[in-house]
Amino acid sequence: MKIPFTEYQRRGIVPIAGLALAVYYFLALLPLSHRAERLDRPLQREWQKLSASLDQTNTLAIDFLRITNQLSETREAVRILENAKRDATARVQLDPALSGKINGLFQNDEYDNERDSQRNDLANLAKQAQVAIDPAVLTSYPEYTFDVKRSSYLWAALSFTDSLLRTAVSCKVTAIQALEVPPVLTNWPPVGSTEHLVEIPLHLEFTSSATNADKLLQCLPLRGDEARAAGLTNAPTNKPVLFIDRLVMQKQSRDKLDEVHVWLRAVGFVVRD
């Protein structure tokens, strides 16, 4: 049987086309496939990490809707935290006059004069209110010594101390037995410290009726105007905010059921620039 010439052409082209496709596969498609696999490996690793972090063993079916919801919840939590941080920072801001002293040049004579003046005023206020104060309390006001490194913060310590004692007297506690202001200002901040708040603790021991002790505890975290508005005390408007860190309260005796003895650790804060 005679085969047409066109059939010869067709049969000749097919092997050539197949050979061309094979060459194209080995020279183009196969290297491209290997390159795509190499590019895909980092994605696969991150995909597996994401799956493991979500506790999903099936790496082919990650719940992206759940991830989106978690991300939204996280952003909302961060927003709430930032708002709380802003409110807390505003809460511990000090009176402008006190801040000016802290940021200004510390003068030992000026500080000693103010310290003596506040002690005398407190003694007179306690006498008028008939509150007994142990003499050692008045000598426990923070004072400047050569080992105090951050001397400007003594102004804050003095303000916190005087405010705590004045508030106690205004709330008519029965007696103030002891005051301690730990020397926390004797060290420089660590190099590279990110500390934004300087904590100044105060330890106070006093005896009072339970009602007046409760009034004092309510007053401490309030500013002066807030305490006045709440009808708790006639505290000065520049009263700084103090936070209750530790508290021990016990009945004074079986004969005086309403009288309590209190050990209090209050803390004031100074925002570092």
Backbone as CSV, one residue per row, in Angstrom:
resi,resn,N_x,N_y,N_z,CA_x,CA_y,CA_z,C_x,C_y,C_z
1,MET,0.865,-1.192,0.000,0.000,0.000,0.000,0.889,1.225,0.000
2,LYS,0.514,2.124,-0.835,1.297,3.344,-0.960,0.908,4.327,0.131
3,ILE,1.926,4.846,0.903,1.683,5.798,1.990,1.860,7.211,1.457
4,PRO,0.875,8.075,1.710,0.981,9.464,1.224,2.174,10.176,1.865
5,PHE,2.655,11.167,1.133,3.813,11.926,1.597,3.499,12.671,2.884
6,THR,2.286,13.156,3.013,1.898,13.905,4.221,1.954,13.022,5.449
7,GLU,1.680,11.725,5.260,1.744,10.790,6.390,3.172,10.620,6.843
8,TYR,4.096,10.565,5.854,5.516,10.509,6.213,5.918,11.752,7.045
9,GLN,5.405,12.876,6.598,5.721,14.116,7.346,5.196,14.054,8.778
10,ARG,3.957,13.562,8.907,3.339,13.519,10.234,4.116,12.584,11.137
11,ARG,4.473,11.408,10.590,5.207,10.429,11.397,6.607,10.940,11.746
12,GLY,7.160,11.786,10.978,8.473,12.334,11.275,8.415,13.449,12.308
13,ILE,7.320,14.180,12.289,7.183,15.314,13.214,6.921,14.840,14.638
14,VAL,6.141,13.770,14.802,5.757,13.303,16.136,6.969,12.987,17.004
15,PRO,7.958,12.212,16.538,9.152,11.952,17.380,9.916,13.225,17.708
16,ILE,9.998,14.110,16.686,10.714,15.363,16.919,10.010,16.199,17.978
17,ALA,8.663,16.260,17.897,7.885,17.021,18.887,8.037,16.417,20.264
18,GLY,8.018,15.067,20.313,8.194,14.410,21.612,9.554,14.703,22.198
19,LEU,10.582,14.663,21.327,11.940,14.958,21.785,12.041,16.406,22.272
20,ALA,11.376,17.300,21.541,11.395,18.717,21.925,10.718,18.919,23.276
21,LEU,9.600,18.204,23.467,8.910,18.323,24.757,9.762,17.784,25.895
22,ALA,10.463,16.671,25.622,11.326,16.092,26.662,12.453,17.043,27.025
23,VAL,13.050,17.634,25.979,14.117,18.608,26.239,13.587,19.791,27.026
24,TYR,12.398,20.288,26.638,11.789,21.429,27.340,11.493,21.083,28.791
25,TYR,11.049,19.830,29.012,10.744,19.400,30.378,11.997,19.408,31.245
26,PHE,13.082,18.810,30.710,14.310,18.686,31.504,15.049,20.016,31.643
27,LEU,14.954,20.843,30.594,15.715,22.099,30.631,14.933,23.262,31.225
28,ALA,13.610,23.179,31.229,12.798,24.324,31.689,11.850,23.945,32.832
29,LEU,10.961,22.987,32.588,9.944,22.687,33.596,10.530,22.072,34.857
30,LEU,11.462,21.127,34.730,12.027,20.463,35.903,12.816,21.438,36.783
31,PRO,13.712,22.264,36.200,14.388,23.267,37.052,13.406,24.238,37.694
32,LEU,12.362,24.614,36.936,11.358,25.515,37.485,10.624,24.870,38.652
33,SER,10.353,23.550,38.523,9.694,22.825,39.606,10.566,22.784,40.856
34,HIS,11.875,22.503,40.672,12.804,22.482,41.807,12.897,23.859,42.474
35,ARG,12.924,24.885,41.656,12.994,26.247,42.198,11.733,26.575,42.993
36,ALA,10.569,26.151,42.461,9.313,26.394,43.166,9.293,25.666,44.514
37,GLU,9.868,24.449,44.541,9.931,23.705,45.802,10.815,24.416,46.822
38,ARG,11.961,24.940,46.331,12.855,25.661,47.239,12.187,26.920,47.793
39,LEU,11.462,27.602,46.908,10.756,28.800,47.361,9.609,28.464,48.312
40,ASP,9.083,27.263,48.181,7.932,26.858,48.983,8.330,26.370,50.384
41,ARG,9.609,25.989,50.561,10.038,25.432,51.848,9.864,26.395,53.016
42,PRO,10.280,27.670,52.899,10.045,28.596,54.026,8.567,28.726,54.382
43,LEU,7.715,28.741,53.343,6.280,28.821,53.593,5.792,27.601,54.347
44,GLN,6.292,26.418,53.937,5.894,25.191,54.622,6.335,25.197,56.082
45,ARG,7.562,25.671,56.329,8.048,25.733,57.715,7.192,26.675,58.550
46,GLU,6.890,27.849,57.993,6.064,28.801,58.741,4.651,28.274,58.930
47,TRP,4.162,27.566,57.932,2.823,26.967,58.035,2.783,25.951,59.171
48,GLN,3.840,25.127,59.262,3.907,24.133,60.343,4.029,24.803,61.705
49,LYS,4.820,25.890,61.790,4.927,26.626,63.053,3.574,27.210,63.455
50,LEU,2.877,27.787,62.487,1.562,28.351,62.762,0.606,27.272,63.237
51,SER,0.636,26.124,62.576,-0.233,25.007,62.963,0.085,24.550,64.382
52,ALA,1.389,24.460,64.704,1.779,24.017,66.046,1.375,25.031,67.100
53,SER,1.519,26.326,66.792,1.149,27.353,67.763,-0.345,27.379,68.039
54,LEU,-1.122,26.918,67.073,-2.585,26.864,67.233,-3.064,25.516,67.748
55,ASP,-2.107,24.603,68.020,-2.458,23.256,68.484,-3.359,22.542,67.482
56,GLN,-3.105,22.773,66.205,-3.870,22.107,65.157,-2.942,21.126,64.447
57,THR,-3.221,19.842,64.627,-2.358,18.810,64.040,-2.553,18.692,62.544
58,ASN,-3.709,19.073,62.074,-3.983,18.989,60.638,-3.509,20.279,59.978
59,THR,-2.300,20.223,59.409,-1.713,21.433,58.840,-2.387,21.865,57.547
60,LEU,-3.250,21.035,56.986,-3.902,21.375,55.717,-5.196,22.148,55.929
61,ALA,-5.665,22.233,57.178,-6.962,22.880,57.413,-6.876,23.796,58.627
62,ILE,-6.125,24.884,58.493,-5.995,25.858,59.579,-7.220,26.761,59.594
63,ASP,-7.711,27.002,60.815,-8.911,27.830,60.981,-8.507,29.301,61.012
64,PHE,-8.520,29.930,59.828,-8.108,31.328,59.755,-9.143,32.266,60.357
65,LEU,-10.378,31.854,60.418,-11.405,32.683,61.063,-11.113,32.794,62.555
66,ARG,-10.688,31.677,63.146,-10.315,31.691,64.560,-9.114,32.594,64.793
67,ILE,-8.139,32.529,63.882,-6.965,33.396,64.012,-7.371,34.867,63.933
68,THR,-8.260,35.179,63.012,-8.728,36.559,62.865,-9.421,37.042,64.132
69,ASN,-10.250,36.175,64.711,-10.946,36.543,65.952,-9.964,36.743,67.099
70,GLN,-8.956,35.847,67.192,-7.952,35.986,68.239,-7.155,37.269,68.073
71,LEU,-6.841,37.614,66.836,-6.105,38.842,66.573,-6.926,40.063,66.987
72,SER,-8.212,40.021,66.697,-9.085,41.129,67.096,-9.150,41.242,68.614
73,GLU,-9.258,40.095,69.299,-9.292,40.102,70.759,-7.977,40.624,71.341
74,THR,-6.860,40.233,70.723,-5.563,40.705,71.196,-5.427,42.209,71.029
75,ARG,-5.857,42.715,69.889,-5.802,44.160,69.666,-6.679,44.907,70.655
76,GLU,-7.826,44.351,70.986,-8.711,44.984,71.966,-8.074,44.965,73.343
77,ALA,-7.417,43.846,73.691,-6.736,43.754,74.987,-5.593,44.760,75.072
78,VAL,-4.853,44.922,73.964,-3.759,45.910,73.938,-4.315,47.311,74.100
79,ARG,-5.446,47.587,73.467,-6.068,48.909,73.585,-6.486,49.182,75.032
80,ILE,-7.079,48.177,75.674,-7.492,48.332,77.059,-6.274,48.547,77.968
81,LEU,-5.207,47.793,77.679,-3.981,47.930,78.471,-3.379,49.317,78.299
82,GLU,-3.371,49.829,77.079,-2.825,51.166,76.842,-3.655,52.227,77.549
83,ASN,-4.974,52.065,77.525,-5.846,53.015,78.227,-5.602,52.959,79.735
84,ALA,-5.437,51.733,80.255,-5.161,51.588,81.685,-3.815,52.211,82.044
85,LYS,-2.830,52.015,81.173,-1.506,52.607,81.399,-1.597,54.125,81.414
86,ARG,-2.347,54.685,80.486,-2.506,56.136,80.429,-3.217,56.654,81.675
87,ASP,-4.275,55.953,82.099,-5.018,56.376,83.288,-4.161,56.253,84.550
88,ALA,-3.369,55.159,84.626,-2.520,54.966,85.802,-1.438,56.029,85.876
89,THR,-0.863,56.372,84.719,0.165,57.412,84.695,-0.416,58.753,85.125
90,ALA,-1.611,59.056,84.625,-2.267,60.302,85.031,-2.601,60.286,86.522
91,ARG,-2.893,59.093,87.029,-3.277,58.959,88.437,-2.128,59.304,89.374
92,VAL,-0.924,58.934,88.997,0.219,59.139,89.891,0.946,60.457,89.614
93,GLN,0.434,61.249,88.687,1.063,62.545,88.446,0.992,63.401,89.707
94,LEU,2.078,64.079,89.998,2.169,64.860,91.224,1.749,66.300,90.986
95,ASP,1.550,67.006,92.096,1.211,68.418,92.043,2.320,69.170,91.292
96,PRO,1.963,70.136,90.421,2.987,70.843,89.644,4.080,71.478,90.504
97,ALA,3.700,72.009,91.659,4.713,72.620,92.525,5.708,71.574,93.021
98,LEU,5.205,70.395,93.396,6.091,69.330,93.853,6.956,68.822,92.700
99,SER,6.370,68.670,91.519,7.142,68.232,90.357,8.253,69.220,90.034
100,GLY,7.962,70.504,90.218,8.988,71.517,89.977,10.163,71.363,90.915
101,LYS,9.889,71.046,92.177,10.976,70.835,93.138,11.800,69.591,92.780
102,ILE,11.093,68.533,92.369,11.792,67.290,92.029,12.701,67.482,90.827
103,ASN,12.243,68.253,89.850,13.014,68.450,88.625,14.010,69.596,88.724
104,GLY,13.962,70.338,89.832,14.876,71.461,90.007,16.151,71.057,90.731
105,LEU,16.946,72.038,91.025,18.206,71.812,91.725,17.922,71.607,93.212
106,PHE,18.411,70.506,93.762,18.163,70.183,95.170,19.072,71.027,96.073
107,GLN,18.426,71.714,97.035,19.151,72.497,98.028,18.875,71.897,99.401
108,ASN,19.928,71.432,100.054,19.776,70.750,101.337,19.146,71.654,102.394
109,ASP,19.582,72.918,102.454,19.037,73.847,103.466,17.538,74.069,103.240
110,GLU,17.152,74.246,101.987,15.726,74.441,101.680,14.918,73.218,102.093
111,TYR,15.468,72.044,101.814,14.759,70.819,102.168,14.629,70.677,103.687
112,ASP,15.698,70.925,104.420,15.658,70.790,105.880,14.650,71.752,106.497
113,ASN,14.608,72.982,105.971,13.640,73.961,106.497,12.210,73.500,106.259
114,GLU,11.945,72.969,105.059,10.594,72.486,104.756,10.249,71.272,105.613
115,ARG,11.208,70.407,105.812,11.009,69.216,106.638,10.658,69.606,108.074
116,ASP,11.397,70.554,108.648,11.126,70.997,110.017,9.764,71.674,110.106
117,SER,9.429,72.464,109.085,8.140,73.161,109.082,6.978,72.165,109.055
118,GLN,7.094,71.132,108.219,6.023,70.147,108.127,5.890,69.336,109.414
119,ARG,6.984,69.026,110.050,6.925,68.286,111.314,6.237,69.108,112.397
120,ASN,6.566,70.401,112.457,5.939,71.264,113.462,4.441,71.417,113.196
121,ASP,4.102,71.591,111.936,2.678,71.725,111.588,1.915,70.457,111.942
122,LEU,2.523,69.291,111.689,1.846,68.033,112.009,1.662,67.883,113.510
123,ALA,2.682,68.237,114.288,2.574,68.128,115.744,1.433,69.004,116.260
124,ASN,1.301,70.223,115.717,0.212,71.116,116.140,-1.146,70.570,115.696
125,LEU,-1.200,70.026,114.469,-2.456,69.467,113.974,-2.887,68.272,114.806
126,ALA,-1.936,67.431,115.191,-2.258,66.260,116.009,-2.725,66.680,117.397
127,LYS,-2.114,67.728,117.926,-2.523,68.214,119.258,-3.946,68.721,119.230
128,GLN,-4.294,69.449,118.180,-5.654,69.970,118.048,-6.669,68.845,117.877
129,ALA,-6.286,67.803,117.136,-7.197,66.684,116.879,-7.157,65.643,117.986
130,GLN,-6.298,65.859,118.991,-6.137,64.936,120.116,-5.718,63.535,119.640
131,VAL,-4.757,63.543,118.730,-4.164,62.302,118.238,-2.768,62.180,118.843
132,ALA,-2.499,61.092,119.514,-1.202,60.886,120.147,-0.193,60.417,119.098
133,ILE,0.953,61.095,119.043,2.016,60.721,118.103,3.284,60.455,118.891
134,ASP,3.857,59.295,118.693,5.119,58.967,119.338,6.204,59.919,118.820
135,PRO,7.033,60.468,119.707,8.081,61.398,119.260,8.975,60.822,118.179
136,ALA,9.165,59.519,118.182,10.018,58.902,117.168,9.432,59.046,115.769
137,VAL,8.116,59.217,115.660,7.476,59.379,114.352,7.952,60.669,113.695
138,LEU,8.021,61.740,114.479,8.409,63.036,113.925,9.870,63.060,113.499
139,THR,10.694,62.230,114.119,12.109,62.179,113.727,12.338,61.213,112.566
140,SER,11.265,60.528,112.127,11.394,59.550,111.047,11.087,60.134,109.676
141,TYR,10.797,61.433,109.628,10.622,62.072,108.323,11.900,61.861,107.504
142,PRO,11.788,61.592,106.210,13.005,61.341,105.408,13.945,62.538,105.439
143,GLU,15.226,62.283,105.612,16.215,63.356,105.669,17.346,63.091,104.691
144,TYR,18.013,64.173,104.350,19.125,64.061,103.400,20.373,63.566,104.117
145,THR,21.036,62.572,103.520,22.340,62.096,103.984,23.232,61.947,102.761
146,PHE,24.529,61.791,102.993,25.475,61.738,101.882,25.298,60.487,101.023
147,ASP,24.666,59.444,101.556,24.496,58.225,100.762,23.247,58.263,99.891
148,VAL,22.475,59.355,99.959,21.293,59.496,99.107,21.750,59.938,97.725
149,LYS,21.567,59.088,96.728,22.019,59.373,95.366,20.990,60.195,94.581
150,ARG,19.738,59.895,94.774,18.688,60.605,94.036,18.010,61.592,94.988
151,SER,18.746,62.612,95.358,18.301,63.530,96.412,17.036,64.289,96.037
152,SER,16.826,64.584,94.745,15.644,65.356,94.361,14.350,64.614,94.685
153,TYR,14.419,63.271,94.712,13.222,62.496,95.021,12.874,62.550,96.510
154,LEU,13.761,63.129,97.313,13.419,63.315,98.726,12.205,64.223,98.881
155,TRP,12.035,65.138,97.933,10.854,65.998,97.989,9.574,65.160,97.880
156,ALA,9.599,64.172,97.028,8.434,63.297,96.895,8.250,62.464,98.160
157,ALA,9.350,61.916,98.688,9.262,61.119,99.907,8.724,61.947,101.061
158,LEU,9.166,63.199,101.146,8.674,64.095,102.203,7.185,64.374,102.027
159,SER,6.777,64.625,100.797,5.356,64.905,100.531,4.494,63.697,100.850
160,PHE,4.934,62.500,100.445,4.167,61.289,100.724,4.062,61.050,102.237
161,THR,5.172,61.254,102.937,5.185,61.032,104.394,4.233,61.985,105.096
162,ASP,4.363,63.261,104.778,3.517,64.258,105.428,2.050,64.036,105.090
163,SER,1.775,63.664,103.839,0.386,63.419,103.439,-0.200,62.231,104.188
164,LEU,0.582,61.158,104.320,0.102,59.974,105.029,-0.232,60.303,106.475
165,LEU,0.653,61.029,107.145,0.433,61.360,108.554,-0.708,62.362,108.714
166,ARG,-0.774,63.361,107.857,-1.864,64.341,107.940,-3.218,63.675,107.702
167,THR,-3.245,62.751,106.732,-4.500,62.050,106.467,-4.912,61.203,107.665
168,ALA,-3.938,60.552,108.304,-4.232,59.757,109.493,-4.785,60.628,110.608
169,VAL,-4.173,61.808,110.799,-4.651,62.722,111.842,-6.035,63.253,111.488
170,SER,-6.238,63.609,110.204,-7.541,64.137,109.772,-8.651,63.108,109.937
171,CYS,-8.285,61.833,109.792,-9.274,60.765,109.975,-9.433,60.386,111.444
172,LYS,-8.706,61.101,112.322,-8.836,60.956,113.773,-8.523,59.537,114.264
173,VAL,-7.370,59.034,113.827,-6.906,57.795,114.438,-6.580,58.099,115.899
174,THR,-6.510,57.086,116.714,-6.274,57.308,118.148,-4.819,57.646,118.428
175,ALA,-3.901,56.887,117.869,-2.478,57.100,118.126,-1.656,56.574,116.962
176,ILE,-0.524,57.250,116.703,0.424,56.807,115.690,1.683,56.385,116.418
177,GLN,2.002,55.085,116.344,3.117,54.548,117.121,4.444,54.549,116.380
178,ALA,4.430,54.348,115.076,5.708,54.202,114.361,5.560,54.597,112.905
179,LEU,6.657,55.108,112.368,6.752,55.467,110.953,8.134,55.066,110.465
180,GLU,8.189,54.467,109.294,9.468,54.115,108.692,9.415,54.429,107.210
181,VAL,10.437,55.140,106.750,10.581,55.437,105.323,11.868,54.768,104.857
182,PRO,11.792,53.571,104.271,13.018,52.853,103.863,13.870,53.689,102.916
183,PRO,15.184,53.628,103.069,16.092,54.436,102.234,16.242,53.864,100.829
184,VAL,15.215,54.023,100.008,15.229,53.438,98.665,15.921,54.343,97.649
185,LEU,16.362,55.513,98.066,16.939,56.472,97.131,18.454,56.491,97.192
186,THR,19.052,55.443,97.776,20.499,55.433,97.969,21.250,54.784,96.813
187,ASN,20.537,54.315,95.804,21.189,53.674,94.655,20.776,54.385,93.370
188,TRP,21.718,54.445,92.428,21.389,54.955,91.101,20.594,53.896,90.343
189,PRO,19.733,54.305,89.403,19.049,53.303,88.568,20.072,52.493,87.783
190,PRO,19.815,51.208,87.529,20.751,50.389,86.746,20.994,50.998,85.372
191,VAL,22.190,50.794,84.834,22.522,51.314,83.505,21.589,50.693,82.478
192,GLY,21.000,51.545,81.645,20.072,51.051,80.631,18.712,50.694,81.187
193,SER,18.422,51.151,82.400,17.143,50.811,83.019,15.988,51.446,82.262
194,THR,14.917,50.670,82.101,13.691,51.182,81.473,12.632,51.501,82.517
195,GLU,13.043,51.596,83.756,12.120,51.877,84.848,11.552,53.285,84.688
196,HIS,10.231,53.388,84.652,9.565,54.673,84.485,8.941,55.181,85.788
197,LEU,8.869,54.332,86.788,8.281,54.739,88.064,9.281,54.498,89.186
198,VAL,9.419,55.485,90.042,10.216,55.334,91.250,9.252,55.068,92.396
199,GLU,9.436,53.942,93.055,8.540,53.532,94.138,9.106,53.993,95.471
200,ILE,8.270,54.690,96.246,8.666,55.154,97.571,7.711,54.554,98.598
201,PRO,8.158,53.557,99.357,7.284,52.896,100.336,7.316,53.604,101.694
202,LEU,6.213,53.504,102.405,6.079,54.078,103.747,5.446,53.033,104.655
203,HIS,6.007,52.841,105.827,5.453,51.902,106.801,4.880,52.701,107.966
204,LEU,3.634,52.426,108.282,2.963,53.157,109.358,2.283,52.175,110.300
205,GLU,2.419,52.446,111.592,1.752,51.640,112.612,0.900,52.575,113.458
206,PHE,-0.366,52.238,113.594,-1.253,53.128,114.344,-2.396,52.344,114.986
207,THR,-3.036,53.012,115.947,-4.218,52.469,116.620,-5.387,53.390,116.335
208,SER,-6.550,52.798,116.111,-7.706,53.611,115.748,-8.981,52.817,115.948
209,SER,-10.089,53.530,115.935,-11.362,52.824,115.850,-11.452,52.209,114.465
210,ALA,-12.195,51.136,114.342,-12.313,50.459,113.050,-12.910,51.388,111.997
211,THR,-13.845,52.241,112.408,-14.488,53.159,111.476,-13.498,54.162,110.911
212,ASN,-12.693,54.747,111.794,-11.731,55.747,111.338,-10.582,55.112,110.567
213,ALA,-10.206,53.902,110.938,-9.173,53.196,110.171,-9.658,52.926,108.752
214,ASP,-10.912,52.525,108.629,-11.490,52.288,107.307,-11.531,53.580,106.502
215,LYS,-11.838,54.691,107.155,-11.872,55.988,106.471,-10.479,56.348,105.939
216,LEU,-9.456,56.096,106.758,-8.091,56.384,106.324,-7.721,55.547,105.101
217,LEU,-8.044,54.277,105.124,-7.702,53.394,104.010,-8.417,53.817,102.728
218,GLN,-9.629,54.320,102.869,-10.357,54.793,101.694,-9.759,56.083,101.142
219,CYS,-9.189,56.901,102.018,-8.656,58.198,101.601,-7.337,58.079,100.847
220,LEU,-6.515,57.103,101.206,-5.156,57.049,100.679,-5.087,57.070,99.151
221,PRO,-5.870,56.269,98.419,-5.739,56.274,96.960,-6.488,57.411,96.272
222,LEU,-7.011,58.355,97.052,-7.763,59.473,96.488,-6.923,60.745,96.526
223,ARG,-7.185,61.622,95.567,-6.605,62.959,95.631,-7.378,63.777,96.655
224,GLY,-6.821,64.921,96.984,-7.457,65.737,98.012,-8.874,66.135,97.676
225,ASP,-9.101,66.589,96.434,-10.445,67.007,96.042,-11.416,65.830,96.016
226,GLU,-10.918,64.644,95.662,-11.778,63.461,95.648,-12.169,63.050,97.066
227,ALA,-11.218,63.124,97.986,-11.516,62.782,99.379,-12.514,63.761,99.977
228,ARG,-12.346,65.031,99.638,-13.289,66.035,100.126,-14.689,65.801,99.557
229,ALA,-14.742,65.503,98.252,-16.036,65.274,97.605,-16.737,64.061,98.193
230,ALA,-15.949,63.056,98.622,-16.528,61.859,99.227,-16.878,62.070,100.695
231,GLY,-16.542,63.238,101.233,-16.847,63.530,102.627,-16.014,62.739,103.614
232,LEU,-14.824,62.301,103.186,-14.004,61.465,104.055,-13.072,62.282,104.938
233,THR,-12.551,63.367,104.409,-11.594,64.154,105.170,-11.454,65.526,104.533
234,ASN,-10.885,66.454,105.284,-10.616,67.783,104.742,-9.165,67.878,104.273
235,ALA,-8.736,66.875,103.532,-7.362,66.811,103.053,-7.079,67.967,102.109
236,PRO,-5.832,68.445,102.070,-5.484,69.518,101.128,-5.649,69.053,99.691
237,THR,-5.932,69.990,98.804,-6.208,69.635,97.408,-4.995,69.037,96.711
238,ASN,-3.790,69.345,97.190,-2.587,68.813,96.541,-2.139,67.481,97.134
239,LYS,-3.032,66.819,97.872,-2.701,65.516,98.463,-2.325,64.528,97.363
240,PRO,-1.149,63.892,97.445,-0.781,62.898,96.430,-1.500,61.574,96.659
241,VAL,-1.540,60.772,95.618,-2.179,59.457,95.688,-1.194,58.454,96.288
242,LEU,-1.661,57.660,97.242,-0.870,56.589,97.834,-1.637,55.281,97.664
243,PHE,-0.907,54.210,97.414,-1.519,52.909,97.196,-1.187,51.986,98.363
244,ILE,-2.161,51.176,98.761,-1.980,50.234,99.858,-1.319,48.975,99.308
245,ASP,-0.127,48.674,99.813,0.615,47.510,99.346,0.428,46.322,100.291
246,ARG,0.502,46.574,101.592,0.294,45.526,102.582,-0.496,46.100,103.749
247,LEU,-1.271,45.221,104.357,-2.119,45.674,105.460,-2.360,44.532,106.427
248,VAL,-2.095,44.815,107.712,-2.419,43.879,108.785,-3.233,44.648,109.812
249,MET,-4.382,44.107,110.155,-5.262,44.774,111.106,-5.757,43.744,112.120
250,GLN,-5.626,44.084,113.377,-6.110,43.170,114.414,-6.798,43.964,115.514
251,LYS,-7.683,43.274,116.231,-8.377,43.927,117.333,-7.381,44.251,118.436
252,GLN,-7.582,45.408,119.045,-6.660,45.853,120.070,-6.760,45.010,121.328
253,SER,-7.980,44.727,121.754,-8.187,43.908,122.950,-9.638,43.444,122.988
254,ARG,-9.912,42.503,123.869,-11.284,42.019,124.008,-12.182,43.067,124.641
255,ASP,-11.584,43.956,125.419,-12.385,44.987,126.083,-12.744,46.128,125.135
256,LYS,-11.964,46.288,124.075,-12.210,47.365,123.113,-12.433,46.743,121.731
257,LEU,-13.650,46.279,121.517,-13.953,45.536,120.295,-13.886,46.404,119.041
258,ASP,-14.098,47.708,119.197,-14.111,48.584,118.028,-12.730,49.149,117.717
259,GLU,-11.758,48.949,118.592,-10.435,49.518,118.395,-9.513,48.487,117.747
260,VAL,-8.757,48.935,116.742,-7.882,48.028,116.006,-6.457,48.582,115.980
261,HIS,-5.524,47.661,115.840,-4.118,48.033,115.664,-3.743,47.683,114.229
262,VAL,-3.118,48.621,113.542,-2.910,48.481,112.098,-1.434,48.647,111.753
263,TRP,-0.946,47.719,110.911,0.370,47.848,110.288,0.126,48.027,108.800
264,LEU,0.575,49.147,108.277,0.259,49.518,106.897,1.536,49.807,106.112
265,ARG,1.608,49.270,104.902,2.670,49.651,103.957,1.998,50.338,102.789
266,ALA,2.204,51.638,102.681,1.662,52.425,101.580,2.795,52.778,100.628
267,VAL,2.443,52.967,99.360,3.459,53.234,98.338,3.030,54.433,97.505
268,GLY,3.965,55.341,97.305,3.774,56.456,96.377,4.709,56.285,95.190
269,PHE,4.361,56.866,94.063,5.165,56.701,92.861,5.515,58.066,92.262
270,VAL,6.709,58.115,91.682,7.162,59.297,90.946,7.454,58.846,89.521
271,VAL,6.874,59.529,88.554,7.097,59.185,87.152,8.439,59.762,86.715
272,ARG,9.327,58.889,86.238,10.632,59.317,85.756,10.527,59.858,84.346
273,ASP,11.233,60.952,84.087,11.274,61.504,82.727,12.260,60.723,81.881
